């Protein structure tokens, strides 16, 4: 089953359909990164994108470190 989540960016409403199991997680993350009740400007969107990619970068570094430790 899917769930629709929406966000206003630059005065326009954007809705996405995601699996219900992922929707709870995504909704919480969106609350941390955006004003879910009002409008968000493009700068806010870019900042959230960069922040999430930085988190992914750090996560991948940790995975590589753990993998190297497991190889020995």
HUGI-V27072 format. One record per backbone hydrogen bond with DSSP energy under -1.0 kcal/mol. CO is the residue of the C=O (numbers start at 1). NH is the residue of the N-H. If there is no record, write none. Layout:
co->[CO:CO]
nh->[NH:NH]
//
This chain:
co->[1:3:5:7:8:9:12:14:16:18:19:19:20:22:23:24:25:26:27:28:29:30:34:40:41:42:43:44:45:46:47:48:49:50:51:52:53:54:55:56:57:58:59:60:61:62:63:64:65:66:67]
nh->[20:18:16:14:40:12:9:7:5:3:22:23:24:26:27:28:29:30:31:32:33:34:36:10:45:46:47:48:49:50:51:52:53:54:55:56:57:58:59:60:61:62:63:64:65:66:67:68:69:70:71]
//
